[in-house]
Amino acid sequence: MGTPKSSLLFDQANVLVVGDVMLDRYWFGGVNRISPEAPVPVVRIERREERLGGAANVARNAAALGAKLGLMGVIGQDEPGQVVEDLLSQSSVQSHLSRDATISTIVKLRVIGRQQQLLRVDFEEAPTDTVLQDKLTQFKQVIGQYDVVVFSDYDKGSLVNVADMIATASQLGKRILVDPKGDDFSRYKGASILTPNKSELIRIVGQWKTEAELTEKAQGLRAALELEALLLTRSEEGMTLYQDNKITHIPTVAREVFDVSGAGDTVIATLAVMLGAGAPLLEAVQMANVAGGVVVGKLGTATVTREELGL
């Protein structure tokens, strides 16, 4: 495929991830009986794991490939926030996180019994305006250190200033990647590449019946947002890359799907590192497709290694 093989190239990739930072907690246990209080399984917890989630998982994935990483977001002044900081340090990610004492760190707690997710409990609050304004100022101070910026939007409130951040990064000639959310993509105007999945794109352009209709809608959105490219991730259908007067479809890598959570994080992280290492866009997309195929075979938010990608 001609993809970069040297770790030196990956070491030269400087990536800043900005977005909604979360902590993913997993409680694993055995299920041997039904509760007498309600018709639900009783899980006896035997093991616990904590992993970086949301934008932090994007940063973790990119760092696992050898890039130099920074992460900007908001966490609470609490125990989960400290766990996030500790995990970032272990993953060699430079923390630019802001602490908001008035909120709790976003936590997603998953209870797993017999290798099956039985329950998810979410704890989340939106950051305050003061902290968000400080983050915009901080973004302008640190962006010069990085070549590629990834905005990881989970619609949790950390990216209300994303339009200003994109304008700042664009003026400095940075490559800007966005994993979008919500009903309004106009705030991402001027980014380099958007990576929506099918459901996210449908919310913006509506349903399509034919591939030709999809192409028309996708290219119309790409032009309206002045993007270099739009990368549509299509689950078992692979990916389609829309560029000016050019469409490239990349078939999915056939693998057993175990868990799709975090696959989008892995895709955009791999794409960012490849581009930061100097790979052409199509090669970067092809490798991101391979990475997505690897990570869905793992439980929960996970990373891929250069070895797994054949690099």
Salt bridges, closest charged atoms under 4 A:
ASP24 OD1 - ARG110 NH1 3.22
GLU49 OE2 - ARG47 NH1 2.36
GLU49 OE1 - ARG51 NH2 2.69
GLU50 OE2 - ARG25 NE 2.65
GLU79 OE2 - ARG25 NH2 2.74
GLU85 OE2 - ARG99 NE 3.97
ASP122 OD2 - ARG120 NH2 2.77
GLU124 OE1 - LYS156 NZ 2.98
ASP153 OD2 - ARG187 NH2 3.17
ASP183 OD1 - ARG203 NH2 2.69
GLU200 OE2 - LYS181 NZ 2.83
GLU211 OE2 - ARG234 NH1 2.81
GLU226 OE2 - LYS189 NZ 3.65
GLU228 OE2 - ARG175 NH2 2.77
GLU237 OE1 - LYS198 NZ 3.82
GLU237 OE1 - ARG234 NE 3.29
ASP244 OD1 - ARG222 NH2 3.64
GLU308 OE2 - LYS298 NZ 3.04
